[in-house]
Amino acid sequence: MTYKRNKFGLLEGVNYEYNEDGSVNWRAMIVPEHLYPNKGWFEARNKPMPKSIKGLEDNQLLIKLSGIKELAKLRGFSKVHYEVIKCEIDHVSVKCGINWIPNFENPTQESDHLPASTSFEDLANATVHNTSSFAQKFLETIAANRAFVRCVRNFLNVHIVGADEIDTSGGKAPTLVQSTNKDKFSPLNLLMDKTGLSQEEFATFKDILRGLWKAGQYKNQEAADWQQWPDIPKKEIIKLLEIL
């Protein structure tokens, strides 16, 4: 399916809602199927959980990731990119950047070399303190989703919190941090956990590096000098974690 946009940068065949100042009311463009009551908001106030979203304020709602994706598609973008700011076994921070195509709200002058776009970035984290159950095993994914949701919401001035953004720990103590072995949370141990290799299997890890080199995914001349796990610089560990 081909999406066509008019001279204002809006999709043809879509009925847009507008604010009084003439800008698009992106909040109004959210299809109700992507919204549902924020259970935590009602539980915190000892109020009954509503059966529908009818009559609820924005702060009483949550928006699904699918709704955020639909908004991003409606607005139009040329690129989504991520940057890992921090990657520990118990804390991951990710920055999401989106290059939005120009429209009448954010016009930009196109150059001969680069397509016109408006860039916007936002940051989010996922830790063992604000996630629960299986989510604690996928902190990178959770952090990336949260960053994407915040980037879209804040750029489009939508004040409904994304379902992926909320703290799901319920105040429970994180399972992963109950251990007294702080080394367990180091990037190196996370890398070993990702590869499923032990201290004695560094030679196998070198084979993995050779495979990544041949595939063009990771190249570092200094890797040939690594003889054991501690020889890997932290910045290279982060790069490898992103690849793996």
Backbone bond lengths (Angstrom), bond angles and torsions (degrees), N, CA, C in turn:
res aa  C-N    CA-C-N  psi(-1)  N-CA   C-N-CA  omega(-1)  CA-C   N-CA-C  phi
1 M - - - 1.465 - - 1.532 109.72 -
2 T 1.339 116.52 132.09 1.450 121.17 -179.97 1.525 110.30 -101.30
3 Y 1.340 115.51 127.69 1.456 120.36 178.51 1.529 108.75 -94.10
4 K 1.324 116.25 125.08 1.454 120.67 179.76 1.525 109.68 -109.55
5 R 1.318 115.41 138.40 1.458 121.17 179.79 1.520 109.83 -116.84
6 N 1.327 114.95 147.77 1.452 119.47 178.87 1.525 110.88 -85.17
7 K 1.316 117.47 -173.74 1.462 120.99 -176.05 1.527 112.80 -66.71
8 F 1.334 117.16 -13.90 1.463 120.82 178.59 1.531 112.19 -92.75
9 G 1.334 116.26 0.40 1.455 120.67 179.89 1.512 113.55 83.22
10 L 1.323 118.09 13.73 1.465 122.61 -178.52 1.521 110.30 -103.01
11 L 1.325 116.37 147.87 1.455 121.22 -179.76 1.524 110.55 -68.04
12 E 1.303 115.30 135.21 1.461 119.64 176.98 1.525 109.73 -72.46
13 G 1.322 115.95 143.09 1.458 120.24 178.34 1.507 114.73 84.97
14 V 1.339 118.21 2.93 1.460 122.54 179.44 1.525 109.29 -108.51
15 N 1.315 116.87 131.58 1.466 121.35 177.56 1.529 109.43 -88.44
16 Y 1.306 116.03 105.52 1.461 121.26 -177.74 1.530 110.75 -86.78
17 E 1.336 114.99 147.46 1.461 122.07 173.22 1.533 107.54 -99.07
18 Y 1.342 117.10 145.15 1.458 120.36 -175.56 1.524 111.90 -126.34
19 N 1.343 114.95 150.61 1.459 121.78 173.70 1.523 109.31 -82.90
20 E 1.309 116.41 171.97 1.458 120.99 -179.62 1.522 112.50 -62.37
21 D 1.344 116.76 -28.70 1.459 119.28 -179.45 1.529 112.41 -83.61
22 G 1.332 117.42 1.45 1.459 120.92 177.27 1.511 114.80 95.71
23 S 1.334 117.90 -8.51 1.462 120.95 178.38 1.528 109.99 -78.71
24 V 1.314 116.50 163.03 1.458 120.62 -179.35 1.526 109.90 -73.33
25 N 1.317 116.57 134.98 1.463 122.20 174.91 1.522 107.40 -88.39
26 W 1.319 115.67 86.42 1.466 120.38 -175.19 1.517 111.68 -65.28
27 R 1.324 117.01 -29.54 1.472 119.86 176.18 1.526 110.02 -59.91
28 A 1.315 116.60 -41.33 1.464 120.62 -178.56 1.526 112.23 -71.24
29 M 1.331 116.84 -14.91 1.463 120.44 -178.06 1.524 112.25 -85.14
30 I 1.337 117.48 -4.02 1.462 120.98 179.97 1.523 109.48 -76.81
31 V 1.306 116.71 122.49 1.464 121.26 178.35 1.525 108.86 -69.20
32 P 1.346 118.84 133.19 1.472 121.86 -177.36 1.528 114.65 -52.85
33 E 1.334 117.17 -28.81 1.463 120.54 -179.94 1.526 112.61 -61.97
34 H 1.329 116.33 -19.33 1.462 120.14 -179.86 1.535 112.19 -91.71
35 L 1.320 117.70 1.16 1.462 122.12 -177.10 1.524 111.07 -115.37
36 Y 1.328 116.19 149.47 1.460 120.31 174.01 1.532 109.06 -155.99
37 P 1.346 117.35 158.92 1.466 121.03 -176.56 1.529 112.27 -61.48
38 N 1.325 115.72 142.42 1.459 122.36 178.27 1.528 108.51 -82.14
39 K 1.306 116.52 99.32 1.459 122.39 -176.24 1.523 111.71 -55.98
40 G 1.315 116.75 -40.88 1.464 120.88 -178.50 1.519 112.94 -62.45
41 W 1.345 116.43 -36.28 1.466 120.34 -179.79 1.525 110.37 -63.03
42 F 1.321 117.13 -42.99 1.463 121.34 -177.47 1.530 111.65 -75.62
43 E 1.328 116.79 -37.60 1.460 119.23 178.63 1.525 111.24 -65.45
44 A 1.340 116.98 -38.24 1.462 120.70 -179.22 1.520 112.13 -64.60
45 R 1.328 116.39 -22.55 1.472 120.94 -178.01 1.525 112.32 -110.85
46 N 1.353 114.75 11.22 1.470 120.81 179.07 1.524 112.29 53.83
47 K 1.331 115.28 40.94 1.458 121.02 179.01 1.527 109.55 -109.27
48 P 1.323 117.14 148.89 1.469 119.93 179.94 1.523 111.55 -64.76
49 M 1.313 114.77 144.21 1.458 120.78 -179.97 1.530 109.71 -74.75
50 P 1.330 118.90 120.27 1.468 120.78 179.60 1.523 111.38 -67.31
51 K 1.313 115.67 152.92 1.456 120.96 -178.69 1.522 112.65 -88.66
52 S 1.326 116.91 -11.73 1.461 120.28 178.55 1.532 108.60 -145.21
53 I 1.326 116.17 173.38 1.465 120.75 -179.66 1.521 111.87 -91.74
54 K 1.320 116.75 -1.25 1.464 121.10 -176.54 1.528 110.87 -60.06
55 G 1.326 116.56 126.09 1.456 122.38 176.76 1.511 115.21 81.97
56 L 1.329 118.41 0.32 1.463 121.10 -178.00 1.527 111.01 -83.70
57 E 1.333 115.38 145.56 1.461 121.40 176.27 1.528 109.46 -79.67
58 D 1.319 116.02 164.45 1.468 120.31 -178.85 1.519 112.48 -58.27
59 N 1.363 117.42 -37.19 1.457 119.49 -178.38 1.521 113.02 -75.24
60 Q 1.328 117.32 -2.75 1.461 121.90 176.86 1.529 111.56 -104.06
61 L 1.325 115.28 5.71 1.459 120.78 -175.79 1.527 111.97 -117.96
62 L 1.308 114.79 161.91 1.458 122.97 169.45 1.524 107.72 -128.07
63 I 1.323 115.93 148.99 1.459 120.74 177.01 1.521 109.63 -114.22
64 K 1.318 115.47 136.20 1.460 120.95 -179.75 1.534 110.37 -73.52
65 L 1.317 115.41 157.62 1.462 120.44 176.58 1.526 110.61 -58.43
66 S 1.320 116.58 -34.50 1.468 120.09 178.93 1.526 111.29 -61.83
67 G 1.330 116.68 -35.13 1.461 120.11 178.35 1.512 111.84 -68.49
68 I 1.329 116.66 -38.31 1.462 121.26 177.58 1.526 110.06 -64.82
69 K 1.319 116.52 -41.05 1.465 120.46 179.05 1.526 110.86 -63.95
70 E 1.321 116.54 -39.11 1.459 120.41 178.58 1.531 111.01 -64.32
71 L 1.343 116.47 -41.26 1.466 120.48 178.21 1.524 110.68 -62.53
72 A 1.331 115.76 -44.08 1.468 120.02 179.81 1.524 110.59 -61.03
73 K 1.327 116.33 -39.44 1.465 120.21 179.44 1.529 110.75 -66.98
74 L 1.332 116.28 -41.17 1.459 119.88 178.71 1.524 111.30 -61.83
75 R 1.339 115.50 -44.44 1.467 119.75 -179.12 1.521 111.17 -68.13
76 G 1.324 116.38 -40.97 1.457 121.31 178.47 1.517 112.61 95.01
77 F 1.313 117.28 125.96 1.464 121.89 179.17 1.530 109.73 -143.05
78 S 1.313 115.22 157.40 1.462 119.83 -179.42 1.522 112.37 -106.93
79 K 1.347 116.57 -20.75 1.460 118.73 -176.67 1.522 110.51 -160.36
80 V 1.336 115.46 142.73 1.470 122.59 171.09 1.518 106.65 -124.24
81 H 1.316 116.65 126.86 1.463 119.28 -179.67 1.522 110.24 -134.50
82 Y 1.326 115.88 152.18 1.455 121.92 -176.54 1.528 110.70 -125.04
83 E 1.307 114.80 149.12 1.467 121.44 174.81 1.524 108.33 -133.16
84 V 1.330 115.85 124.14 1.460 120.05 178.02 1.527 108.38 -80.23
85 I 1.315 116.59 116.23 1.459 121.88 -179.03 1.528 110.90 -86.31
86 K 1.304 115.92 -40.30 1.466 121.34 179.44 1.512 108.47 -145.80
87 C 1.325 116.91 137.30 1.462 120.61 -179.84 1.521 109.41 -140.06
88 E 1.311 115.25 92.04 1.457 121.92 174.70 1.519 107.47 -116.87
89 I 1.318 117.48 165.83 1.452 120.25 -177.42 1.523 112.31 -65.71
90 D 1.351 116.34 -21.70 1.462 119.75 -178.50 1.523 113.30 -116.24
91 H 1.343 117.66 1.53 1.473 120.18 -176.46 1.525 109.45 -157.30
92 V 1.321 115.75 120.01 1.459 121.21 177.04 1.526 108.93 -126.50
93 S 1.321 116.62 130.36 1.463 122.31 176.14 1.523 108.49 -119.77
94 V 1.321 115.89 133.89 1.462 121.45 -177.04 1.522 109.79 -132.76
95 K 1.334 115.97 138.54 1.459 121.73 173.60 1.521 108.46 -104.75
96 C 1.317 115.97 131.29 1.463 121.03 176.82 1.516 108.90 -110.96
97 G 1.305 116.39 132.60 1.458 121.92 175.85 1.522 110.03 -122.21
98 I 1.317 116.08 136.66 1.457 120.65 179.48 1.524 109.33 -125.81
99 N 1.325 115.97 130.38 1.458 121.38 173.82 1.525 107.90 -94.31
100 W 1.327 115.84 105.95 1.452 121.44 -177.84 1.531 110.03 -86.69
101 I 1.321 116.80 137.79 1.452 119.48 176.83 1.528 108.60 -71.24
102 P 1.315 117.99 153.46 1.465 119.48 -177.68 1.523 112.63 -70.43
103 N 1.316 116.12 146.34 1.462 121.66 168.06 1.521 107.55 -141.60
104 F 1.315 118.01 -173.51 1.460 119.96 -174.78 1.528 112.19 -65.87
105 E 1.355 118.01 -19.47 1.462 121.31 178.05 1.528 111.64 -78.52
106 N 1.330 115.63 -36.40 1.464 121.84 -177.26 1.525 109.77 -131.57
107 P 1.314 117.44 67.34 1.470 119.24 -179.70 1.519 111.11 -71.69
108 T 1.319 116.07 139.45 1.460 121.53 175.43 1.518 107.91 -134.69
109 Q 1.314 115.30 150.82 1.464 119.66 -178.41 1.507 110.20 -87.00
110 E 1.308 116.11 125.09 1.458 121.33 -178.35 1.531 110.57 -77.69
111 S 1.338 115.30 135.58 1.462 120.34 178.47 1.526 109.45 -97.05
112 D 1.312 115.44 177.36 1.467 120.27 179.51 1.519 111.85 -76.26
113 H 1.345 116.22 -19.81 1.461 119.63 -172.63 1.519 113.25 -110.77
114 L 1.327 117.87 -30.91 1.455 120.63 -176.05 1.520 111.06 -123.59
115 P 1.340 116.99 138.60 1.468 118.82 176.72 1.513 110.42 -67.04
116 A 1.319 116.02 146.53 1.454 120.36 179.95 1.515 109.85 -69.22
117 S 1.318 116.79 135.62 1.456 120.43 178.69 1.521 109.52 -162.81
118 T 1.313 115.54 162.28 1.454 122.51 174.42 1.514 107.67 -117.76
119 S 1.326 117.52 121.60 1.459 121.42 -176.96 1.522 110.55 -95.61
120 F 1.326 115.22 140.95 1.458 120.73 177.62 1.515 108.02 -143.70
121 E 1.342 116.59 139.12 1.459 121.65 -177.58 1.520 110.77 -128.33
122 D 1.332 115.12 152.44 1.459 120.55 173.49 1.523 108.80 -151.12
123 L 1.326 115.32 159.72 1.462 122.27 -171.69 1.516 110.17 -122.36
124 A 1.330 116.41 146.00 1.463 120.95 175.94 1.518 109.09 -150.65
125 N 1.322 116.01 160.89 1.461 119.71 177.58 1.518 110.72 -132.36
126 A 1.299 115.12 163.80 1.463 123.01 172.14 1.526 106.36 -137.73
127 T 1.305 116.89 126.23 1.454 121.53 -179.24 1.524 109.55 -131.45
128 V 1.325 115.85 171.02 1.459 119.12 176.48 1.524 110.73 -70.66
129 H 1.349 116.78 -9.47 1.459 120.73 178.96 1.521 112.99 -90.70
130 N 1.348 118.74 -18.95 1.464 119.41 179.99 1.525 113.20 -123.52
131 T 1.344 115.95 20.33 1.459 121.85 172.29 1.526 108.21 -132.74
132 S 1.318 116.59 173.95 1.460 119.48 -179.61 1.520 110.64 -147.77
133 S 1.303 115.50 165.54 1.469 125.48 176.35 1.531 112.27 43.99
134 F 1.340 116.90 -128.25 1.470 120.74 -174.02 1.520 112.89 -64.57
135 A 1.343 117.94 -24.54 1.462 121.09 -177.55 1.528 111.11 -61.26
136 Q 1.323 117.30 -26.52 1.460 120.22 -179.76 1.525 111.94 -68.29
137 K 1.326 117.22 -13.45 1.462 121.05 177.51 1.530 111.56 -91.42
138 F 1.328 116.76 -7.43 1.466 120.56 -176.68 1.530 110.22 -132.07
139 L 1.321 115.97 49.74 1.464 120.20 -176.55 1.523 112.16 -62.22
140 E 1.332 117.52 -35.57 1.464 119.65 179.95 1.526 110.81 -61.51
141 T 1.338 115.92 -45.29 1.460 120.38 -179.55 1.521 111.43 -65.40
142 I 1.330 116.38 -43.98 1.462 120.72 -179.79 1.530 110.01 -61.68
143 A 1.340 116.62 -45.66 1.471 120.42 -179.40 1.525 111.00 -63.11
144 A 1.328 117.38 -40.79 1.465 121.05 179.86 1.533 110.40 -64.73
145 N 1.336 116.82 -44.05 1.466 120.13 178.41 1.521 111.17 -62.25
146 R 1.328 116.47 -42.91 1.461 120.32 -179.50 1.528 110.93 -63.33
147 A 1.328 116.00 -41.25 1.465 119.68 -179.93 1.527 110.43 -65.25
148 F 1.329 116.96 -40.75 1.461 120.97 178.58 1.523 110.83 -62.93
149 V 1.332 116.02 -46.28 1.465 120.84 -179.63 1.527 110.51 -59.95
150 R 1.321 117.29 -45.69 1.461 120.56 -178.90 1.520 111.60 -66.47
151 C 1.323 115.82 -37.06 1.464 119.36 -179.75 1.530 110.36 -63.29
152 V 1.320 116.80 -44.17 1.465 120.80 -179.85 1.523 110.28 -68.83
153 R 1.337 116.72 -48.97 1.466 120.67 -176.69 1.521 112.31 -59.33
154 N 1.316 116.13 -49.07 1.460 119.55 -175.03 1.524 112.62 -70.25
155 F 1.322 116.84 -33.41 1.460 118.98 177.66 1.526 111.22 -69.20
156 L 1.329 115.89 -37.77 1.463 120.37 -177.06 1.530 112.76 -94.35
157 N 1.331 116.11 5.28 1.463 120.62 175.23 1.530 112.07 61.00
158 V 1.326 115.56 44.50 1.470 122.09 176.47 1.524 107.72 -103.60
159 H 1.332 116.86 126.35 1.458 120.57 -172.16 1.523 114.22 -103.79
160 I 1.313 117.09 10.53 1.468 120.38 174.70 1.518 107.90 -85.76
161 V 1.311 116.68 126.78 1.464 120.73 -178.66 1.521 110.07 -68.48
162 G 1.322 115.82 139.94 1.457 120.28 177.23 1.512 111.10 -75.43
163 A 1.332 116.25 143.24 1.464 120.49 179.25 1.525 111.29 -58.19
164 D 1.340 116.66 -29.70 1.469 120.69 -179.37 1.523 112.36 -76.30
165 E 1.328 117.51 -13.20 1.461 120.71 -176.21 1.529 114.20 -87.44
166 I 1.318 117.37 -23.71 1.460 119.83 -169.33 1.526 112.44 -73.96
167 D 1.321 114.83 152.81 1.452 122.99 176.42 1.526 108.40 -73.47
168 T 1.327 116.83 117.88 1.465 120.44 -178.38 1.524 112.85 -103.77
169 S 1.334 116.78 10.25 1.463 119.56 -177.07 1.520 112.63 -72.71
170 G 1.349 116.86 -25.13 1.455 120.46 -178.68 1.512 113.05 64.01
171 G 1.341 116.43 20.98 1.459 119.90 179.32 1.511 114.48 80.03
172 K 1.340 116.64 3.01 1.460 120.17 -179.05 1.528 110.53 -78.38
173 A 1.324 115.50 147.54 1.463 120.28 178.45 1.518 109.34 -65.81
174 P 1.333 119.09 133.82 1.464 121.75 -179.37 1.513 111.80 -65.56
175 T 1.304 115.41 136.35 1.462 120.16 -178.45 1.520 111.97 -65.51
176 L 1.323 116.50 -41.04 1.463 120.07 -172.81 1.515 113.52 -67.01
177 V 1.330 119.56 -28.91 1.447 120.48 -174.16 1.524 112.86 -92.80
178 Q 1.314 118.29 7.73 1.442 119.95 178.04 1.513 111.94 -75.37
179 S 1.325 116.45 -17.69 1.450 120.45 177.30 1.514 110.21 -73.77
180 T 1.333 116.24 144.58 1.468 120.76 178.99 1.513 111.45 -89.13
181 N 1.324 116.82 -3.38 1.452 120.58 -179.75 1.522 109.74 -86.58
182 K 1.331 118.13 95.05 1.452 122.28 -177.10 1.526 112.23 -65.19
183 D 1.355 116.62 -25.17 1.450 118.59 179.70 1.523 111.69 -63.61
184 K 1.317 115.71 -20.38 1.453 120.35 179.07 1.520 111.46 -60.22
185 F 1.340 116.12 -25.44 1.452 120.64 -175.58 1.532 112.48 -95.58
186 S 1.308 118.58 6.39 1.458 120.72 -177.07 1.526 110.37 -74.98
187 P 1.354 117.20 153.11 1.470 120.30 177.25 1.525 112.30 -57.28
188 L 1.328 117.12 -35.25 1.455 120.09 -178.98 1.527 111.16 -63.08
189 N 1.335 116.24 -45.82 1.457 118.82 179.40 1.525 111.58 -67.40
190 L 1.332 115.61 -30.54 1.465 118.88 175.72 1.525 110.09 -66.62
191 L 1.333 116.75 -39.41 1.461 120.91 177.56 1.525 110.42 -63.66
192 M 1.334 116.53 -43.20 1.464 120.22 178.43 1.519 110.64 -63.52
193 D 1.331 115.58 -37.53 1.460 119.71 178.80 1.524 110.85 -67.10
194 K 1.338 116.20 -38.67 1.468 120.66 179.39 1.527 111.17 -63.00
195 T 1.324 116.34 -39.30 1.460 120.43 -177.44 1.523 112.11 -86.37
196 G 1.341 116.84 -16.30 1.460 120.64 -178.81 1.513 112.82 73.03
197 L 1.350 116.55 22.57 1.465 121.24 -176.87 1.523 111.37 -105.42
198 S 1.324 115.89 152.76 1.458 121.68 -179.91 1.527 110.15 -98.45
199 Q 1.320 116.64 179.88 1.462 122.21 178.74 1.523 111.31 -58.69
200 E 1.339 116.14 -34.11 1.462 120.42 -175.10 1.525 113.13 -84.41
201 E 1.329 117.40 -2.62 1.468 120.27 -174.34 1.520 112.86 -108.95
202 F 1.330 116.54 32.46 1.461 119.68 -179.02 1.530 111.23 -65.59
203 A 1.332 116.83 -31.44 1.461 119.86 178.52 1.532 110.51 -61.42
204 T 1.317 116.44 -36.61 1.467 120.63 177.39 1.527 110.16 -65.93
205 F 1.338 116.03 -37.66 1.459 119.99 177.80 1.527 110.65 -63.82
206 K 1.346 117.29 -37.14 1.467 119.91 177.36 1.536 110.39 -62.64
207 D 1.341 116.15 -33.34 1.471 119.84 176.06 1.528 110.22 -65.19
208 I 1.348 116.24 -38.16 1.463 120.40 177.49 1.522 110.02 -63.06
209 L 1.351 115.89 -41.58 1.463 120.14 179.01 1.525 111.31 -61.89
210 R 1.325 116.11 -40.38 1.471 119.64 178.82 1.526 110.51 -63.05
211 G 1.344 115.78 -37.83 1.454 119.64 178.15 1.521 111.94 -66.01
212 L 1.333 116.36 -39.80 1.457 120.64 177.65 1.521 110.85 -66.24
213 W 1.348 116.45 -36.79 1.467 121.38 178.45 1.537 110.08 -63.34
214 K 1.335 116.22 -47.45 1.463 120.56 -178.85 1.524 110.99 -63.54
215 A 1.343 116.18 -33.03 1.466 120.43 -179.21 1.526 112.09 -81.81
216 G 1.343 116.76 -5.20 1.450 120.86 179.94 1.517 114.15 75.49
217 Q 1.350 116.64 16.15 1.460 120.46 -177.48 1.523 113.01 -89.07
218 Y 1.331 116.47 -27.89 1.461 119.81 -179.10 1.518 109.32 -152.21
219 K 1.335 115.26 125.35 1.457 120.34 178.61 1.522 109.57 -135.61
220 N 1.310 114.75 124.68 1.460 121.37 179.73 1.527 107.86 -152.97
221 Q 1.318 116.04 110.71 1.465 120.53 -177.42 1.522 111.80 -59.29
222 E 1.333 117.64 -31.79 1.464 121.11 -176.94 1.525 112.37 -70.19
223 A 1.330 116.95 -17.65 1.467 119.97 -178.54 1.524 111.99 -61.69
224 A 1.333 116.35 -24.57 1.463 119.66 179.73 1.526 111.58 -64.79
225 D 1.327 116.77 -22.43 1.465 120.49 -178.62 1.528 113.12 -90.53
226 W 1.339 117.03 -5.79 1.457 118.91 179.94 1.527 109.41 -73.70
227 Q 1.326 115.85 122.97 1.460 120.79 -178.23 1.530 112.87 -109.57
228 Q 1.330 116.04 -16.15 1.453 120.82 179.61 1.533 109.15 -154.24
229 W 1.325 117.51 166.63 1.456 121.76 -176.01 1.528 113.60 -53.42
230 P 1.335 119.86 -46.07 1.472 119.94 -177.92 1.523 114.64 -63.78
231 D 1.344 117.71 -11.84 1.463 120.02 179.90 1.530 112.09 -75.23
232 I 1.320 117.53 -14.33 1.471 120.71 -176.25 1.527 109.61 -79.83
233 P 1.332 119.00 119.11 1.468 121.34 177.71 1.526 111.13 -61.28
234 K 1.325 115.60 148.50 1.460 119.97 -176.71 1.524 112.35 -58.87
235 K 1.350 116.56 -40.23 1.465 119.17 -178.27 1.527 111.17 -64.14
236 E 1.365 116.17 -31.31 1.458 119.34 178.17 1.523 110.53 -75.83
237 I 1.318 117.12 -31.79 1.467 121.42 176.30 1.518 109.67 -60.88
238 I 1.341 115.46 -44.27 1.469 120.68 179.71 1.518 110.25 -60.72
239 K 1.336 116.82 -43.59 1.459 120.52 179.27 1.526 111.16 -61.55
240 L 1.324 115.24 -42.96 1.475 119.89 -178.60 1.518 111.27 -67.17
241 L 1.336 116.16 -37.01 1.465 119.64 177.69 1.519 110.71 -62.63
242 E 1.321 117.01 -39.73 1.465 120.97 178.72 1.520 110.47 -63.14
243 I 1.340 116.39 -38.59 1.464 120.68 -178.71 1.531 110.72 -72.64
244 L 1.327 115.99 -44.01 1.460 120.50 -175.12 1.511 112.29 -77.27
